[in-house]
Amino acid sequence: MSNRKICVVTGTRAEYGLLYWLMREIQDDPDLHLQIVATGMHLSPEFGLTYKVIEQDGFVIDEKVEMLLSSDTSVGVATSVGLGVIGFAGAFERLKPDIIVVLGDRFEILAAAQAAMVARIPLAHLHGGETTEGVIDEAIRHSVTKMSHLHFVSTEIYRRRVIQMGEQPDRVYTVGAIGLDNIRKMNLMDRKSFEEAVQLSLRDPSFLLTYHPVTLNQGQSQKAMNELFHALDEYPNATCIFTKPNADMEGRLISRMIDEYVERRPSTCKAFVSLGQLRYLSAIRHADVVIGNSSSGILEVPYFRKPTVNMGDRQKGRIQASSIINCMETKESICDAIKQALSPEFRRDITFMNSPYGEGEVSGKIKGLLKEVNLSSLLNKGFYDLSLEV
């Protein structure tokens, strides 16, 4: 009997970082055959050609699906989805995987899921059931859930939500947040090594910042970034490490604004298109506060027992640890949140906090389930109706 072919689709540096240990688990299992399809930002010079990182890590990329237009308008993103469906259709036809694995809620994943559905290839989805009310990603995530056949969710609440959407309970597994595996398994840099790696001395305080466009509120990004910069100006001696946004609508505008701000504060600020997992997680370890609206601030930062200043509505609806400080996208609100995050009382209160997203060891659980599941019966999906429960 031939090895089960498990195809992992990845479109961004952040998502690849989350999938790394699962890919390694699959690759190292003699009964499984790992296939990798790289797409989206991985293939873009503008975003660092990060497919090379995948190859440097010892993986072989089986297919590259070009779909990313040099445009972050709504028309550009919608056209990219169309190109992606075409590209994935051909890739899956050539690879003939037994099951496809996708994570999250980005438009590249929507394209892959559509192609898999029409090709009648079972789809496994990570991080379903979550809500992010400020972005179109929520609708994408729930759409991918309905096109998927296996679900690996991060909390029991999200499991119930996926079942609420009609998915069969015996196909929905609570495994925790897969990003915690990186924190547990990586040998993170000490402070001196990290400063050398980013070529920046960490002052007191030090901030790690990631702000992504809130795609449902077009035009809001520029105003929000200006308010954030005004708040940071209140900390002229603080070290600010920016990671740039993904290829979303208005993403390029944010990147330009970050570059302009860093130019004004070259001795204390630096921006990166991609830090990579090792430097990024090491940055969380050594930063005093993580600021922005990234899911990482909700899912991974609490594991370090570090404060997150969460701006605006992008992550609204996610389960949050007590280390998260929510604020509006105004200078005053951001400043108040940073002040609270830096206070000794707040830092003391979160010292012994537990993450609501588990303690890691997620990749091994998922690999085991992908290996053992009966694929022949997966494609037939009945709608699980809550009203029929006794």
C-alpha positions as CSV (number, residue, x, y, z in Angstrom):
1,M,0.0,0.0,0.0
2,S,1.4,3.4,-1.0
3,N,2.0,6.1,1.6
4,R,-0.8,8.4,2.4
5,K,-0.2,11.7,0.6
6,I,-0.9,14.7,2.8
7,C,-0.7,18.1,0.9
8,V,0.0,21.2,3.0
9,V,-0.9,24.6,1.4
10,T,0.9,27.7,2.7
11,G,0.6,31.3,1.5
12,T,2.3,33.5,4.1
13,R,5.4,33.5,6.3
14,A,3.3,33.6,9.5
15,E,1.1,30.7,8.5
16,Y,4.1,28.6,7.4
17,G,5.6,29.3,10.9
18,L,2.5,27.8,12.5
19,L,2.5,24.8,10.2
20,Y,6.2,24.1,10.4
21,W,6.2,21.4,13.1
22,L,3.1,19.6,11.6
23,M,5.0,19.5,8.3
24,R,8.0,18.1,10.1
25,E,5.9,15.5,11.8
26,I,4.4,14.4,8.5
27,Q,7.8,14.4,6.7
28,D,9.4,12.2,9.4
29,D,6.6,9.6,9.4
30,P,7.6,6.7,7.1
31,D,3.9,5.9,6.5
32,L,3.1,9.4,5.2
33,H,4.2,11.4,2.2
34,L,4.4,15.2,2.6
35,Q,3.4,17.4,-0.4
36,I,3.8,21.2,-0.2
37,V,2.1,23.8,-2.3
38,A,3.5,27.4,-1.8
39,T,1.5,30.3,-3.0
40,G,0.6,34.0,-2.3
41,M,3.2,36.1,-0.5
42,H,5.8,33.2,-0.5
43,L,6.3,33.8,-4.2
44,S,6.4,37.6,-4.1
45,P,9.7,39.6,-4.1
46,E,7.8,42.4,-2.4
47,F,7.2,40.2,0.6
48,G,10.7,38.6,0.7
49,L,10.3,35.5,-1.5
50,T,9.8,33.5,1.7
51,Y,9.4,30.2,-0.2
52,K,13.2,30.1,0.0
53,V,12.8,29.8,3.8
54,I,10.7,26.7,3.4
55,E,13.5,25.2,1.2
56,Q,16.2,26.3,3.6
57,D,14.3,24.4,6.3
58,G,14.8,21.2,4.4
59,F,11.4,20.9,2.7
60,V,10.7,20.2,-1.0
61,I,8.0,22.4,-2.5
62,D,6.1,20.3,-5.0
63,E,4.0,23.1,-6.6
64,K,4.1,26.9,-6.7
65,V,0.8,28.5,-7.4
66,E,1.2,32.1,-8.6
67,M,-1.9,34.2,-7.7
68,L,-0.8,37.4,-6.0
69,L,-1.3,40.6,-8.1
70,S,0.7,43.7,-7.3
71,S,-2.4,45.3,-6.0
72,D,-4.1,45.5,-2.6
73,T,-7.4,46.8,-3.9
74,S,-10.6,44.8,-3.5
75,V,-10.6,44.1,-7.3
76,G,-7.0,43.0,-7.1
77,V,-7.6,40.6,-4.2
78,A,-10.8,39.2,-5.8
79,T,-8.8,38.6,-9.1
80,S,-6.1,36.9,-7.1
81,V,-8.6,34.5,-5.6
82,G,-9.8,33.6,-9.2
83,L,-6.2,33.0,-10.3
84,G,-5.6,30.9,-7.3
85,V,-8.5,28.6,-8.0
86,I,-7.2,28.0,-11.5
87,G,-3.6,27.4,-10.2
88,F,-4.7,25.1,-7.4
89,A,-6.9,23.1,-9.7
90,G,-3.9,22.2,-11.9
91,A,-1.6,21.6,-8.9
92,F,-4.0,19.2,-7.2
93,E,-4.6,17.3,-10.5
94,R,-0.9,16.7,-10.8
95,L,-0.2,15.9,-7.1
96,K,-3.3,13.8,-6.5
97,P,-3.1,14.2,-2.7
98,D,-5.2,11.9,-0.4
99,I,-6.0,14.9,1.9
100,I,-5.2,18.6,1.9
101,V,-4.4,20.6,5.0
102,V,-5.1,24.4,5.3
103,L,-4.9,26.8,8.1
104,G,-6.9,30.0,8.9
105,D,-8.8,32.5,7.0
106,R,-6.8,34.2,4.2
107,F,-8.0,34.6,0.6
108,E,-5.3,32.2,-0.6
109,I,-6.8,29.5,1.5
110,L,-10.3,30.2,0.2
111,A,-9.0,29.6,-3.4
112,A,-7.3,26.3,-2.3
113,A,-10.5,25.1,-0.6
114,Q,-12.7,25.9,-3.6
115,A,-10.4,23.9,-5.9
116,A,-10.2,21.0,-3.4
117,M,-14.0,20.9,-3.0
118,V,-14.6,20.7,-6.8
119,A,-11.9,18.1,-7.2
120,R,-13.5,16.0,-4.4
121,I,-10.3,15.9,-2.3
122,P,-10.9,15.7,1.5
123,L,-9.9,18.9,3.3
124,A,-8.6,19.4,6.8
125,H,-8.9,22.9,8.3
126,L,-7.0,24.3,11.3
127,H,-8.3,27.2,13.5
128,G,-11.9,27.1,12.4
129,G,-14.8,28.4,14.5
130,E,-13.0,31.6,15.5
131,T,-14.5,35.1,15.1
132,T,-12.7,38.2,13.9
133,E,-15.5,40.6,13.4
134,G,-13.5,43.5,11.9
135,V,-12.3,41.7,8.8
136,I,-13.6,39.7,5.8
137,D,-11.4,36.9,7.0
138,E,-14.2,35.7,9.3
139,A,-16.5,35.0,6.4
140,I,-13.6,33.2,4.6
141,R,-12.9,31.1,7.7
142,H,-16.5,30.0,8.1
143,S,-16.7,29.3,4.3
144,V,-13.6,27.1,4.5
145,T,-15.2,25.3,7.5
146,K,-18.2,24.4,5.3
147,M,-15.9,23.1,2.5
148,S,-13.8,21.0,5.0
149,H,-14.2,17.5,6.2
150,L,-11.9,17.5,9.3
151,H,-11.6,20.3,11.8
152,F,-8.8,21.0,14.2
153,V,-9.8,23.8,16.5
154,S,-8.0,25.6,19.3
155,T,-10.6,25.7,22.1
156,E,-13.8,23.8,23.1
157,I,-15.9,26.9,22.5
158,Y,-14.7,27.0,18.9
159,R,-15.5,23.3,18.6
160,R,-19.1,24.0,19.6
161,R,-19.2,26.8,17.1
162,V,-18.1,24.6,14.2
163,I,-20.7,22.0,15.2
164,Q,-23.2,24.8,15.3
165,M,-22.4,25.3,11.6
166,G,-23.6,21.8,10.9
167,E,-20.3,19.9,11.1
168,Q,-20.4,16.4,12.5
169,P,-19.1,16.3,16.1
170,D,-16.9,13.3,15.5
171,R,-15.0,15.2,12.9
172,V,-14.2,18.3,15.1
173,Y,-11.2,17.9,17.3
174,T,-10.0,20.4,20.0
175,V,-6.2,20.3,19.9
176,G,-5.2,23.8,21.0
177,A,-3.3,26.6,19.2
178,I,-0.7,25.1,16.9
179,G,1.6,28.1,17.2
180,L,2.4,27.2,20.8
181,D,4.5,24.2,19.4
182,N,7.0,26.7,18.1
183,I,7.4,28.3,21.5
184,R,7.9,25.0,23.2
185,K,10.2,23.4,20.7
186,M,12.4,26.4,19.4
187,N,15.6,27.4,21.2
188,L,14.8,31.1,21.3
189,M,17.6,33.7,21.2
190,D,18.9,35.3,24.4
191,R,18.8,39.1,24.5
192,K,22.3,39.7,23.2
193,S,21.9,37.3,20.2
194,F,18.5,38.8,19.4
195,E,19.9,42.4,19.4
196,E,22.7,41.3,17.0
197,A,20.2,39.5,14.8
198,V,18.0,42.6,14.4
199,Q,20.9,45.1,14.6
200,L,19.1,47.1,17.2
201,S,19.7,47.7,21.0
202,L,16.7,47.1,23.1
203,R,15.9,50.0,25.3
204,D,13.4,50.3,28.2
205,P,10.7,50.1,27.2
206,S,10.7,48.0,24.0
207,F,7.7,47.4,21.8
208,L,6.9,44.8,19.1
209,L,4.3,46.1,16.7
210,T,2.2,44.5,14.0
211,Y,-0.9,46.2,12.5
212,H,-2.9,44.6,9.7
213,P,-5.6,46.4,7.7
214,V,-9.1,46.1,9.1
215,T,-10.6,45.0,5.8
216,L,-14.2,45.8,6.5
217,N,-13.5,49.4,7.3
218,Q,-11.9,50.7,4.1
219,G,-9.9,53.9,4.7
220,Q,-9.5,53.3,8.5
221,S,-6.0,52.0,8.3
222,Q,-4.3,55.3,7.6
223,K,-6.0,57.1,10.5
224,A,-5.3,54.2,12.9
225,M,-1.6,54.2,12.0
226,N,-1.3,57.9,12.5
227,E,-2.9,57.6,15.9
228,L,-0.5,54.8,16.8
229,F,2.5,56.8,15.7
230,H,1.3,59.8,17.8
231,A,1.1,57.4,20.8
232,L,4.6,56.0,20.2
233,D,5.9,59.6,20.0
234,E,5.1,59.8,23.7
235,Y,7.8,57.2,24.2
236,P,10.7,58.8,22.2
237,N,13.3,56.6,23.8
238,A,11.4,53.3,23.3
239,T,12.7,50.6,21.0
240,C,10.0,49.9,18.3
241,I,10.3,46.7,16.2
242,F,7.7,46.7,13.4
243,T,6.7,43.7,11.4
244,K,4.9,44.7,8.2
245,P,1.4,43.6,7.2
246,N,0.3,40.8,4.9
247,A,-0.9,41.3,1.3
248,D,-4.3,42.6,2.2
249,M,-6.3,45.6,1.0
250,E,-4.5,48.7,2.2
251,G,-1.4,46.6,3.3
252,R,1.0,48.5,1.1
253,L,-0.2,51.9,2.5
254,I,0.6,50.7,6.0
255,S,4.0,49.4,5.0
256,R,4.8,52.9,3.5
257,M,3.7,54.6,6.6
258,I,5.8,52.4,8.8
259,D,8.9,53.0,6.6
260,E,8.4,56.8,6.9
261,Y,8.0,56.6,10.7
262,V,11.2,54.4,11.0
263,E,13.1,57.0,8.9
264,R,12.2,59.6,11.5
265,R,13.5,57.4,14.4
266,P,16.4,55.4,12.9
267,S,18.2,54.9,16.2
268,T,15.2,53.4,18.0
269,C,13.0,51.9,15.3
270,K,13.3,49.2,12.7
271,A,10.8,47.5,10.3
272,F,10.9,44.0,8.9
273,V,9.0,42.5,6.0
274,S,9.5,39.1,7.7
275,L,11.3,38.3,11.0
276,G,10.9,34.6,10.6
277,Q,9.6,32.4,13.4
278,L,12.8,32.3,15.5
279,R,13.4,36.1,15.5
280,Y,9.7,36.8,15.9
281,L,9.2,34.6,18.9
282,S,12.5,35.8,20.4
283,A,11.1,39.4,19.9
284,I,8.1,38.5,21.9
285,R,10.3,37.0,24.6
286,H,12.4,40.2,24.9
287,A,9.8,42.9,24.2
288,D,8.0,44.6,27.1
289,V,4.7,45.0,25.2
290,V,3.3,43.6,22.0
291,I,1.1,46.2,20.2
292,G,-1.2,46.0,17.2
293,N,-4.1,43.8,16.0
294,S,-2.4,40.6,15.0
295,S,-3.9,37.2,16.0
296,S,-0.5,36.4,17.4
297,G,-1.1,38.9,20.2
298,I,-4.1,36.9,21.2
299,L,-3.0,33.3,20.6
300,E,0.8,33.2,21.3
301,V,1.9,36.2,23.3
302,P,-0.1,35.1,26.4
303,Y,2.0,32.0,26.6
304,F,5.0,34.3,27.3
305,R,2.9,36.0,30.0
306,K,3.6,39.3,28.2
307,P,1.0,42.1,27.8
308,T,-0.7,42.6,24.5
309,V,-2.2,46.0,23.6
310,N,-4.9,45.0,21.1
311,M,-6.1,47.8,18.9
312,G,-9.6,48.1,17.4
313,D,-12.0,45.4,16.2
314,R,-9.8,43.2,14.0
315,Q,-9.7,40.4,16.7
316,K,-13.1,41.2,18.2
317,G,-14.8,37.9,19.2
318,R,-11.7,35.8,19.9
319,I,-11.3,34.2,23.4
320,Q,-8.8,36.3,25.3
321,A,-6.4,35.8,28.1
322,S,-6.2,38.3,31.0
323,S,-2.9,39.7,29.5
324,I,-4.8,41.3,26.6
325,I,-5.6,45.0,27.0
326,N,-8.2,46.2,24.4
327,C,-8.2,49.8,23.2
328,M,-9.7,52.0,20.6
329,E,-7.6,53.3,17.7
330,T,-7.0,56.7,19.2
331,K,-3.8,58.1,20.6
332,E,-5.3,58.6,24.0
333,S,-6.7,55.0,24.2
334,I,-3.5,53.5,22.9
335,C,-1.4,55.5,25.4
336,D,-3.6,54.5,28.3
337,A,-3.3,50.8,27.3
338,I,0.5,51.0,27.0
339,K,0.7,52.7,30.4
340,Q,-1.4,49.9,31.9
341,A,0.7,47.2,30.2
342,L,3.9,48.7,31.6
343,S,2.6,49.0,35.1
344,P,4.2,46.7,37.7
345,E,0.7,45.8,39.0
346,F,-0.5,44.5,35.7
347,R,2.7,42.6,34.9
348,R,2.5,41.0,38.4
349,D,-1.1,40.0,37.8
350,I,-0.3,38.1,34.6
351,T,2.8,36.3,35.9
352,F,0.9,33.1,36.7
353,M,-1.8,33.3,34.0
354,N,-2.7,30.3,31.9
355,S,-3.2,30.5,28.1
356,P,-6.8,29.6,27.1
357,Y,-5.3,28.0,24.0
358,G,-3.6,25.0,25.6
359,E,0.1,24.2,26.2
360,G,1.3,23.0,22.8
361,E,2.1,19.5,21.6
362,V,-0.6,20.1,18.9
363,S,1.3,19.0,15.7
364,G,1.7,15.4,16.9
365,K,-2.0,15.1,17.7
366,I,-3.0,16.4,14.3
367,K,-0.5,14.2,12.4
368,G,-1.9,11.2,14.3
369,L,-5.4,12.0,13.3
370,L,-4.5,12.7,9.7
371,K,-2.7,9.3,9.6
372,E,-5.5,7.2,11.1
373,V,-8.7,8.8,9.7
374,N,-10.8,6.7,7.3
375,L,-10.6,8.8,4.1
376,S,-13.1,6.8,2.1
377,S,-16.0,8.0,4.2
378,L,-14.9,11.7,4.6
379,L,-16.3,13.2,1.5
380,N,-19.9,12.3,2.4
381,K,-20.9,15.2,4.7
382,G,-24.3,15.1,6.5
383,F,-25.5,18.4,8.0
384,Y,-25.5,18.0,11.8
385,D,-28.7,19.7,13.0
386,L,-28.6,21.0,16.6
387,S,-32.4,21.1,16.8
388,L,-32.4,17.3,16.5
389,E,-30.3,16.8,19.7
390,V,-32.2,15.3,22.6
